[in-house]
Amino acid sequence: MRFAVVVSWLPLALLACGGAPSTSVLVDASVTADGGPGGNTQTLSCGAGSCSLPAQSCCVYDTTPSTYACVDGPSCPLLDGGGGGGQGTALQCSGAANCPQGTVCCVFEQPNKQVASACQQTCANNQAQLCDPTAAVSGCAADAGACSSANVSDWGLPKGYATCGGVGN
């Protein structure tokens, strides 16, 4: 079941992503029960919509059901000016399909405690590799473990997302 809410104006508090000051920002936010990974090196699935890579991030907020929004830049603003959902997880990739050849999609916690993802050559010890459990080729190396949604909530992501080996934060 899919629910969609389109938000055409968000308050100034949502501009915490580092953009230029403004009195409003246009975004497409959707609330959906069936979001998950997808897209390619140019687009990233984001709830009911898609974000343009590399300029935008898909912000996934821990609400019930999850809330998704494409934002300019690599970080997510607070949802509802600090209300439910927190800062969100800033995805710039959700699996191998979003990354250039020779790189993988790594999810990690930034120094400011926001969780984010980016394409990198390898994931560090305190990171996990995101993968697509519905893809014919998940992107997980044989020694990384199967693509699993176990512990993905540790990264602020709903069950449609997964990590190689089910690695949590």
MARPA-257556 format. One record per residue (C-alpha): residue number from 1; x, y, z. Coordinates in Angstrom, 3 decimals. Layout:
<atoms>
   seq          u          v          w
   NUM          X          Y          Z
...
</atoms>
This chain:
<atoms>
   seq          u          v          w
     1      0.000      0.000      0.000
     2      1.392      3.410     -0.925
     3      0.495      6.734      0.657
     4      1.795      9.934     -0.831
     5      1.864     13.408      0.616
     6      3.357     16.155     -1.518
     7      4.759     19.042      0.458
     8      5.305     22.152     -1.622
     9      6.469     24.509      1.122
    10      8.597     23.741      4.126
    11      9.645     26.207      6.855
    12     13.061     27.824      7.173
    13     14.087     25.254      9.801
    14     14.285     22.676      7.019
    15     17.110     24.553      5.337
    16     19.624     23.207      7.825
    17     21.144     21.223      4.950
    18     23.515     24.091      4.251
    19     21.727     25.800      1.385
    20     21.460     29.545      0.995
    21     19.015     31.199      3.396
    22     15.488     31.414      2.057
    23     11.969     31.724      3.393
    24     10.884     28.460      1.723
    25     12.162     25.552     -0.301
    26     10.346     23.442     -2.848
    27     10.658     19.715     -2.214
    28      8.761     16.557     -3.029
    29      8.272     14.691      0.227
    30      6.373     11.438      0.254
    31      5.140      9.196      3.036
    32      5.128      5.606      1.863
    33      5.181      2.105      3.266
    34      7.119      0.626      0.336
    35     10.230      2.727     -0.267
    36     13.554      1.103     -0.960
    37     16.702      1.098     -3.047
    38     16.825      1.629     -6.780
    39     17.806      3.920     -9.607
    40     21.082      4.179    -11.492
    41     24.173      6.410    -11.522
    42     22.015      9.422    -12.524
    43     18.940      8.933    -10.293
    44     18.220      7.554     -6.828
    45     14.818      6.123     -5.895
    46     13.386      8.117     -3.004
    47      9.996      6.948     -1.756
    48      7.472      7.632     -4.519
    49      9.925      9.887     -6.392
    50     13.562     10.010     -7.443
    51     16.475     12.353     -6.776
    52     19.029     13.607     -9.317
    53     22.554     12.387     -8.633
    54     25.020     13.707     -7.621
    55     23.384     17.068     -6.784
    56     20.657     15.718     -4.491
    57     20.328     13.381     -1.531
    58     17.330     11.282     -0.589
    59     16.453     12.023      3.026
    60     14.776      9.056      4.713
    61     13.050      9.948      7.973
    62     12.255      7.440     10.704
    63      8.487      7.976     10.813
    64      5.633      5.473     10.489
    65      5.377      5.009      7.581
    66      8.728      6.400      6.432
    67      8.996      9.926      4.987
    68     11.237     10.629      1.976
    69     12.419     13.927      0.497
    70     14.943     14.921     -2.183
    71     17.147     17.798     -1.042
    72     20.038     19.654     -2.632
    73     23.370     18.757     -1.060
    74     24.729     15.932      1.091
    75     22.787     16.392      4.349
    76     19.198     16.337      5.573
    77     17.345     19.085      7.402
    78     15.264     18.372     10.470
    79     11.789     17.121      9.635
    80      9.011     19.497     10.713
    81     11.555     21.892     12.151
    82     12.713     19.309     14.688
    83      9.538     17.284     15.176
    84      9.162     13.549     14.682
    85     11.555     11.820     12.345
    86     14.709     13.629     13.456
    87     17.427     14.604     11.014
    88     16.955     11.691      8.629
    89     19.420      9.499      6.771
    90     21.056     11.300      3.817
    91     21.393      8.835      0.948
    92     23.509      9.630     -2.088
    93     23.341      5.955     -3.060
    94     21.314      2.953     -1.922
    95     23.230      0.154     -3.635
    96     25.707     -0.757     -6.360
    97     23.397      0.503     -9.153
    98     23.927      4.120     -8.017
    99     27.729      3.931     -7.984
   100     30.317      4.183    -10.759
   101     32.179      1.017    -11.771
   102     34.802      0.064     -9.178
   103     32.998      1.640     -6.208
   104     30.417      0.466     -3.672
   105     27.706      2.252     -1.704
   106     28.779      2.731      1.921
   107     26.570      3.884      4.777
   108     28.207      5.568      7.771
   109     27.657      7.896     10.705
   110     29.118     11.374     10.232
   111     30.795     13.340     13.071
   112     27.533     15.310     13.537
   113     25.769     11.937     14.150
   114     23.777     12.111     10.902
   115     23.802      8.851      8.959
   116     24.698      9.206      5.281
   117     25.767      7.121      2.299
   118     28.245      7.698     -0.518
   119     30.009      5.755     -3.269
   120     33.543      4.798     -2.192
   121     36.206      2.339     -3.304
   122     35.726      0.329     -0.094
   123     33.757      0.695      3.126
   124     35.736      1.366      6.326
   125     35.423     -0.778      9.473
   126     32.789      1.507     11.009
   127     30.723      1.513      7.794
   128     28.473     -0.974      6.013
   129     27.879     -1.639      2.334
   130     24.319     -0.910      1.198
   131     22.813     -3.393     -1.244
   132     19.536     -4.022     -3.048
   133     17.858     -7.236     -1.841
   134     15.546     -7.233     -4.887
   135     18.282     -6.823     -7.533
   136     19.456     -9.793     -9.603
   137     22.995     -8.893     -8.480
   138     22.928     -7.330     -5.001
   139     26.480     -5.977     -5.225
   140     27.747     -7.916     -2.201
   141     31.095     -9.676     -2.505
   142     31.054    -13.373     -1.583
   143     32.989    -12.729      1.645
   144     30.734     -9.811      2.692
   145     27.691    -11.957      3.465
   146     24.265    -12.024      1.869
   147     22.270     -8.834      1.273
   148     20.037     -8.586      4.362
   149     17.682     -6.080      5.971
   150     18.649     -7.366      9.446
   151     19.908     -4.416     11.527
   152     19.237     -1.863      8.755
   153     17.143      0.132     11.246
   154     20.443      0.885     13.050
   155     21.155      3.175     10.080
   156     17.728      4.875     10.293
   157     16.433      2.981      7.262
   158     13.258      0.903      6.845
   159     13.285     -2.818      5.943
   160     13.226     -2.207      2.149
   161     16.920     -1.277      2.418
   162     19.703     -3.726      3.261
   163     23.407     -4.118      3.965
   164     25.833     -6.831      2.940
   165     25.935     -9.310      5.807
   166     23.158     -7.459      7.649
   167     25.739     -5.163      9.264
   168     24.295     -2.592     11.677
   169     25.711      0.575     13.204
</atoms>
